[in-house]
Structures are given as structure tokens and as C-alpha cells.
Amino acid sequence: MATTGAISSAGSGIAGLLRLRRTATRDPPAFAARATARPAGPVADGGNLIWGRQLRPALLHLDKSSPPTRRVLLRPVAAAASSSPAEGGDPVGETKVGFAAKYPALVTGFFFFMWYFLNVIFNIINKKLYNYFPYPYFVSVIHLFVGVVYCLVSWTVGLPKRAPMDSNLLKLLIPVAVCHAIGHVTSNVSFAAVAVSFTHTVKALEPFFNAAASQFILGQQIPWSLWLSLAPVVIGVSMASLTELSFNWTGFISAMISNVSFTYRSIYSKKAMTDMDSTNIYAYISIIALFVCIPPAILVEGPQLMQHGFKDAIAKVGLTKFISDLFWVGLFYHLYNQLATNTLERVAPLTHAVGNVLKRVFVIGFSIIVFGNKISMQTGIGTCIAIGGVAIYSYIKAKMEEEKRQMKAA
């Protein structure tokens, strides 16, 4: 769906933030400096310095005249403390391995499954809600509001612990959140106006806008291989648009504005490098975006909602279902975006890029099946060509990023 591009689009948005953070944490200069440390001067009593700690000669067996009577096992302080039998820890040499560490592939697969599952469920509920309540500005606010409440409750119980926020970090995140809010609202406007499959097809153009912004705004040279991989995307979207049965200019233009907004979000994300975890990053961005979305929702849809919007929706489905639909669509929106950012932390950019393309295929396929959208042969072919182009582009771009990372590490 259109809003899925908000977080999980490969190589853009909050994903860029997390990749920068992850690259920063992988660099080992501090560890290397400690490991290669040498004594800066004489050490008392013939001791030696290992990683900044002074060890007694007896522990190192430097006194040859009195050989030790037993072996002394040196362990890091933290490990020794946690393994102390007196404190009820595990015996020496026995380390408990958690399920996530023992089966990392299984856990990563679970993350991908939940990402896809929550995304599909969100798209279905969201579109059904628009069928009887066509107010995308208000629904966009509900998406973010439910997510913010979820984050506040999570912080209250300490899952996760709230990361501190300062003025400098706030200044970096505000542009990201503003672009996120604009892209989110316009995505929902498109989603309410046209078929889910068509919105996702137009959203496939987002890599094209990212490449154009990188070259013409940031001044980065984009290889011809990347530009050529985008040609099928443009051709496929054009083919699908010409014969799309649900086509209208509101849906098409809104999806294009969403692409531009998420492109600028990607640009600002690259400037907002932070070591904060993904859960807290997305929580703060959601809070800021909520305040950005409320004023236009009141101005654009406020009078209509008060006159007949709420009354019509309640008359069609009842108050209980209306409120429950708003709650569930907001919860699934937050959870699938959170899973997208968490998944990015667990896998390489290439794996995430391929997973993002497959996610879009799943959403388009399920939306056609669930809603029974009729598509022409040309629209189907164009959609397949566009998705194929996105897959090629994502593969090439992720490979380039991986090669750059390896060169920096070397």
C-alpha cells in the first residue's frame, strides 16, 4: 500500500538513519585501541598492563623460583560476577545461549513473516474503512495517534526504555518527521481514491525519485547501471496507469507527491545520524508527525466530519465497529512499520531490499484477491514490469552499498 513506503522502502527514509547508525556501531576503533595498548611507563611491582588493567606478577607466573601450585583462570569481571555460584549463576564454562542467539535465521524469518502479515492486514482494514469513511486526513491522524499511545504505554512499562531527547537531536528529526507526515497523508489520499494495487504500482517509482534527488540535489554520481534498472519501473507504471480501471488524477498525483516527500525524508535522514535504537527513533518521529498532521486534518475535513462524516459512518456500520476499525487500523499501521525498522537492523541492506520488493508483491496480490479488483491485461503486465525493475534496482543499489561498506572496513 502507499503508506508502506513510509518506513520500509529500501534505501530511503528511516532505513537510511538505521543503516548509518548500524555502520557506526560496527566500527571497532575503540576496541582496537584498547587491545593494542602498551604500558606508557614503568608499572609498579613488575606488573603488566593488559587492556588498561594491572595484573600481579603472581597471576602471570613471572616468579620462576616458586612455581604455582594451581592454575588461575582469568575471566572478565562481568563474566565472573555473572557466573559466581554464590549468586546463583551458571558454573564456570557453562554459558546460557538465548533462543534468538541460537536460532538467528529462524528469528529473522519470523520478523519478515510478521512484517508481511501485519502489512497485508493493515491494507485490508484500511481500504475497507475508506469504503464507508472516505476521510484520509483524519484516518492518517488516527494511524499516528494510536501508534503514539502505543509508544507512550511501552515507555511507561519500560519496553523499551525511553531514550533521552535533546535539542540537537530534535532539530535533526523534525525535518524527517515533517516529510514523513506529508508522505503519509498523501499516501492515504491516494489509497482512498484508487485501488490498492494501483497505488502500490505508482509507489514503485519512489527509487526513481531517490536516484534523481541523489544526483541533482546531493550531487552524488549515480551509475548508469542504476539509471538503466529504473527504465522498466517507469515503463511499467506508465503501462499500468494508462489502462487502470480505478484511475483518477487525485489518486495518481497524491501518490507522486508521496514519492517526492519520502525522497526528501531520505535526504534529511542521511543528515540525522544517531545511535538511538530503531524503536525509539520511530516513536519520536511518530510523535512529531502527529502534531504536523492534526492542523490540515481539522482545516480540510473538520467541517465535513462534524456535519455528516461521523454520523454517516456510524449509521452504516455502527459505533462499535467504527471505533474498533479505527483502533485496529492504527495499531496495525504502527506495528508493521515498527517491524520493518526492526527487520532492517537484523539483515543486510540487500536482504532488506529484496524483502521489501516481495512485500509489495504480496500486498498487491492479496489486495486483488480480497477486494476483487478487476485489472486489464496491460495493467497486470505493467505492474509486473515495474516490480521487476524495482527488484533489479534494489539489488544493484544494495550491492553497491555493501561494497562501499567493505572497502571502508578494509
C-alpha positions in Angstrom: 0.0 0.0 0.0 1.0 3.5 -0.3 1.9 4.0 3.3 4.2 1.1 3.4 6.8 3.3 1.7 6.8 5.4 4.8 9.4 3.3 6.7 10.2 0.2 4.8 11.2 1.5 1.3 14.6 0.2 0.5 17.4 2.7 0.8 15.2 5.6 1.9 13.7 7.3 4.9 14.3 5.9 8.4 16.1 3.0 6.8 18.9 5.4 5.9 19.0 6.5 9.5 19.3 3.0 10.8 21.9 2.0 8.3 24.1 4.9 9.3 23.7 4.0 13.0 24.4 0.3 12.3 27.6 1.2 10.3 28.8 3.5 13.1 28.4 0.7 15.7 30.3 -1.8 13.7 33.5 0.2 13.5 35.9 -1.2 16.1 38.4 1.7 16.6 37.9 1.9 20.4 38.2 -1.9 20.8 41.3 -2.0 18.7 42.9 0.8 20.6 42.3 -1.0 23.9 43.5 -4.3 22.6 46.9 -2.9 21.3 47.5 -0.8 24.4 51.1 -0.9 25.8 52.4 0.4 29.1 53.1 4.1 28.9 55.7 3.9 31.6 57.1 1.8 34.5 54.5 -0.3 36.2 54.9 -0.9 40.0 56.0 -4.4 41.3 56.8 -5.7 37.8 53.2 -5.8 36.8 52.0 -5.6 33.2 49.0 -3.8 31.6 46.5 -5.8 29.6 43.6 -3.7 28.2 44.3 -1.0 30.8 44.4 -3.3 33.8 47.4 -4.0 36.0 48.0 -7.7 36.8 50.1 -9.0 39.7 53.2 -11.0 38.8 51.9 -14.0 40.7 49.0 -14.3 38.4 51.3 -14.2 35.4 53.7 -16.7 36.9 56.7 -14.4 36.5 58.3 -15.6 39.7 60.2 -18.7 38.5 61.6 -19.6 41.9 58.2 -20.6 43.3 56.1 -22.4 40.7 52.4 -22.0 41.1 50.5 -24.8 42.8 47.3 -24.4 40.8 46.2 -22.8 37.6 44.5 -19.5 37.9 41.6 -18.9 35.4 41.4 -15.3 34.4 37.9 -14.1 33.3 36.5 -10.7 32.6 35.0 -9.1 35.7 31.4 -9.0 34.3 31.5 -12.7 33.3 33.0 -13.7 36.6 30.3 -11.9 38.5 27.5 -13.3 36.5 28.9 -16.9 36.8 29.5 -16.8 40.5 27.9 -19.9 42.2 27.3 -17.9 45.3 25.0 -15.6 43.3 23.1 -18.5 41.8 24.8 -18.1 38.4 25.9 -20.9 36.0 29.0 -22.9 36.7 32.3 -21.8 35.1 32.4 -22.8 31.4 28.6 -23.1 31.0 27.0 -20.2 29.3 23.3 -20.0 28.6 22.5 -19.1 25.0 19.2 -17.4 24.3 16.8 -18.6 21.6 17.5 -15.6 19.4 21.3 -16.2 19.5 20.9 -19.9 19.0 18.5 -19.7 16.0 19.1 -16.3 14.4 17.8 -17.3 11.0 14.5 -18.5 12.5 14.0 -15.3 14.4 14.8 -13.2 11.3 12.3 -15.3 9.3 9.7 -14.6 11.9 10.4 -10.8 11.6 9.9 -11.0 7.9 6.7 -13.0 8.3 5.2 -10.6 10.8 6.2 -7.7 8.7 4.3 -9.1 5.6 1.4 -10.3 7.7 0.8 -7.1 9.5 1.2 -5.1 6.3 -1.4 -7.1 4.4 -3.9 -6.9 7.3 -3.4 -3.2 7.6 -4.0 -2.7 3.9 -7.2 -4.7 4.0 -8.7 -3.0 7.1 -7.6 0.4 5.8 -9.3 0.1 2.5 -12.5 -1.3 4.0 -12.5 1.6 6.3 -12.2 4.0 3.4 -15.1 2.3 1.6 -17.6 3.7 4.2 -15.5 6.6 5.8 -13.5 8.4 3.0 -11.6 10.9 5.1 -7.9 10.2 4.6 -6.6 13.2 6.6 -8.5 12.2 9.7 -7.6 8.5 9.3 -3.9 9.5 8.9 -4.1 11.2 12.3 -5.7 8.1 13.8 -2.8 6.0 12.4 -0.3 8.1 14.2 -2.3 8.8 17.3 -2.8 5.1 18.1 0.9 4.5 17.4 1.9 7.3 19.8 -0.3 6.0 22.5 1.3 2.5 22.0 4.7 4.1 22.3 3.8 6.0 25.5 2.5 2.9 27.1 5.6 0.9 26.1 7.8 3.6 27.6 5.8 3.6 30.8 6.3 -0.1 31.4 10.0 0.1 30.2 9.6 -1.9 27.0 11.7 -0.4 25.6 13.3 2.1 27.9 12.8 5.6 26.6 15.9 7.1 25.0 16.7 10.7 26.1 16.0 13.5 23.7 17.9 16.7 23.4 17.5 19.9 21.3 20.2 18.9 18.8 18.6 15.6 18.0 15.2 17.2 17.9 16.3 19.6 15.3 17.6 16.7 13.2 14.5 14.6 13.5 11.9 17.4 12.8 12.6 17.6 9.0 12.5 13.8 8.8 9.1 13.7 10.7 7.6 16.6 8.6 8.4 14.8 5.3 7.2 11.5 6.9 3.9 13.2 7.8 3.4 14.7 4.3 4.2 11.4 2.6 1.9 9.5 5.0 -1.1 11.8 4.4 -0.7 12.0 0.6 -0.3 8.2 0.5 -3.6 7.8 2.3 -5.3 10.3 0.0 -4.2 8.1 -2.9 -5.2 5.0 -1.1 -8.7 6.2 -0.5 -9.1 7.4 -4.1 -7.9 4.5 -6.2 -7.3 0.7 -5.9 -4.7 -0.6 -3.5 -2.8 -2.3 -6.3 -2.6 0.8 -8.4 -1.3 3.0 -5.5 1.4 0.4 -4.9 2.3 0.4 -8.5 2.7 4.2 -8.6 4.7 4.0 -5.3 7.2 1.7 -7.2 8.5 4.9 -8.7 10.0 6.0 -5.4 13.5 4.7 -6.3 13.5 6.8 -9.4 12.9 10.0 -7.3 15.6 8.9 -4.8 18.1 8.5 -7.6 17.2 11.8 -9.2 17.5 13.6 -5.8 20.8 12.0 -5.1 22.3 13.1 -8.3 20.7 16.6 -8.9 20.3 17.7 -5.3 23.0 16.0 -3.3 25.5 16.0 -6.2 26.2 12.2 -5.9 27.1 10.5 -9.1 24.6 7.7 -10.0 26.0 4.9 -12.2 24.3 4.2 -15.5 23.5 0.7 -14.3 21.2 2.1 -11.7 19.5 4.5 -14.2 19.0 1.7 -16.7 17.4 -0.5 -14.0 14.9 2.2 -13.4 13.7 2.3 -17.0 11.4 -0.8 -16.5 9.9 0.9 -13.5 8.9 4.0 -15.4 7.7 2.0 -18.4 5.7 -0.4 -16.2 4.0 2.3 -14.2 3.1 4.1 -17.4 1.5 1.0 -18.9 -0.4 0.3 -15.7 -1.7 3.9 -15.4 -3.0 4.1 -19.0 -5.4 1.2 -18.6 -6.1 1.2 -14.8 -9.9 0.9 -14.3 -9.8 2.9 -11.0 -7.5 5.6 -12.3 -8.2 9.2 -11.3 -5.9 12.2 -11.0 -6.3 12.7 -7.3 -5.0 9.2 -6.5 -2.2 9.4 -9.1 -0.9 12.9 -8.1 -1.2 12.2 -4.4 0.9 9.0 -4.8 3.5 11.1 -6.8 3.6 13.7 -4.0 4.1 11.0 -1.5 7.1 9.7 -3.5 8.7 13.2 -3.5 8.0 13.6 0.2 9.7 10.3 1.1 12.6 11.2 -1.2 13.2 14.4 0.9 12.8 12.4 4.0 15.6 10.1 2.8 17.8 13.2 2.2 17.2 14.6 5.7 17.6 11.1 7.3 21.2 11.0 6.0 21.9 14.2 7.9 20.3 12.9 11.1 22.8 10.2 12.0 22.1 8.9 15.5 23.0 6.0 17.7 19.4 5.7 19.1 17.7 2.4 18.6 15.1 2.0 15.9 12.1 1.7 18.2 12.8 5.0 19.9 13.6 6.7 16.6 10.3 5.7 15.1 8.4 6.6 18.3 9.8 10.2 18.3 9.2 10.6 14.6 5.6 9.4 15.1 5.0 12.0 17.8 6.3 14.9 15.8 4.4 13.7 12.7 1.2 13.6 14.7 1.4 17.2 15.5 2.1 18.0 11.9 -0.9 16.1 10.6 -3.5 17.4 13.0 -3.9 21.0 11.7 -4.5 20.1 8.0 -7.0 17.4 9.1 -9.0 20.0 11.0 -8.9 22.5 8.2 -9.6 20.2 5.3 -12.0 17.7 6.8 -13.1 19.1 10.1 -16.4 20.8 9.0 -17.5 17.8 6.9 -16.8 15.4 9.7 -18.8 17.4 12.2 -21.7 17.8 9.8 -22.2 14.3 8.5 -18.9 12.3 8.4 -19.1 10.6 11.7 -22.9 10.3 11.5 -22.8 8.5 8.1 -20.1 6.1 9.2 -22.0 5.2 12.5 -25.2 4.8 10.5 -23.6 2.4 8.1 -21.6 0.1 10.4 -22.5 1.1 14.0 -20.5 2.9 16.6 -18.7 -0.2 18.0 -17.4 -1.4 14.6 -16.4 2.1 13.6 -14.3 2.7 16.7 -12.8 -0.8 16.5 -11.8 -0.3 12.9 -10.1 3.0 13.7 -8.2 1.4 16.6 -7.1 -1.7 14.7 -6.0 0.1 11.6 -3.9 2.5 13.7 -2.4 -0.4 15.7 -1.5 -2.5 12.6 -0.1 0.6 10.9 2.3 1.2 13.8 3.3 -2.4 14.3 4.1 -3.2 10.6 6.2 -0.1 10.3 8.0 -0.9 13.6 8.6 -4.4 12.4 10.0 -3.0 9.1 12.6 -0.9 11.0 13.4 -3.8 13.4 13.9 -6.1 10.4 16.3 -3.7 8.8 18.6 -3.9 11.9 18.8 -7.7 11.6 19.7 -8.1 7.9 22.0 -6.7 5.3 20.7 -3.9 3.0 20.5 -6.3 0.1 18.3 -8.8 2.0 16.0 -6.0 3.2 15.7 -4.5 -0.3 14.7 -7.9 -1.7 12.3 -8.4 1.2 10.7 -5.0 0.6 10.0 -5.8 -3.1 8.5 -9.1 -2.2 6.3 -7.4 0.4 4.9 -5.1 -2.3 4.1 -8.1 -4.5 2.3 -9.7 -1.5 0.2 -6.6 -0.8 -0.7 -6.1 -4.5 -1.7 -9.8 -4.9 -3.7 -10.0 -1.7 -5.5 -6.7 -2.4 -6.6 -8.0 -5.8 -7.9 -11.2 -4.3 -9.6 -9.7 -1.2 -11.2 -6.8 -3.0 -11.8 -8.5 -6.3 -10.2 -5.6 -8.2 -10.6 -6.1 -11.9 -7.4 -5.3 -13.8 -6.7 -5.3 -17.6 -4.1 -7.4 -19.1 -1.9 -4.3 -19.8 -2.2 -3.2 -16.2 -1.1 -6.6 -15.0 1.8 -6.7 -17.3 2.8 -3.1 -16.5 2.7 -3.9 -12.7 4.9 -6.9 -13.2 7.4 -4.9 -15.2 7.5 -2.2 -12.6 8.0 -4.6 -9.7 10.8 -6.4 -11.7 12.5 -3.1 -12.3 12.4 -2.2 -8.6 13.9 -5.6 -7.8 16.8 -5.1 -10.1 17.4 -1.5 -8.9 17.2 -2.6 -5.2 19.7 -5.5 -5.9 22.2 -3.2 -7.7 22.0 -0.4 -5.1 22.3 -2.8 -2.2 25.3 -4.5 -3.7 27.0 -1.1 -4.2 26.4 -0.1 -0.6 27.8 -3.4 0.6 30.9 -3.0 -1.5 31.4 0.6 -0.1 31.0 -0.8 3.4 33.6 -3.5 2.9 36.0 -1.0 1.4 35.7 1.3 4.4 36.1 -1.7 6.8 39.3 -2.8 4.9 
